Amino acid sequence: MTRGLALLQFLLWAAPLLPHFAIGESTPRSFRLGTDNSSASNLFLRDDEPFLLRAGSIHYVRVHPTLWDDRLQRIAALGLNAITTYVPWNVHQPTITSFDFEQGRSNILEFLRLAKQNQLLVLLRAGPYMCGEWDFGGRPPWLRSLPDLKLRTWNDAYIRYLTWCKMKCLDVVKAGEIANRCL
């Protein structure tokens, strides 16, 4: 996937969150690509100022939650201003009817809150496939038992379950951001 296509995919996924970014309680934030013909047209613009994104990666579900703050402090100390993290489908939807975004390593809102506390932006990589040497690519194993489901295709059943999980994740993140100002 090209960088431009990956960025577009992320921005389309995150677009519903962007109006909620705020400093304090009321100042709206913006994050976009430069669009004019100036030298800033190839840069990210954060609050209309050129912004160099320096990101590292951490898999929050592979680190014990008691160590999240320490690891995020170390990332910030390296001079990075952002992190990327996968949102593994199999961790957050362990069965076809249950979701977990709050327990232990699944507590994505606590991880996002700590990232903000450490002044790190977070680029959520909400699958469905994750390339981190993860069993079944981070997809839940119950997918294998569904009749007529074909993985990694535009199969209606696959897309329905994938969309269901992504929308649940987005709802959780948006609700946490609004309630706790965690993003």
Disulfide bonds with the S-S distance in Angstrom:
none
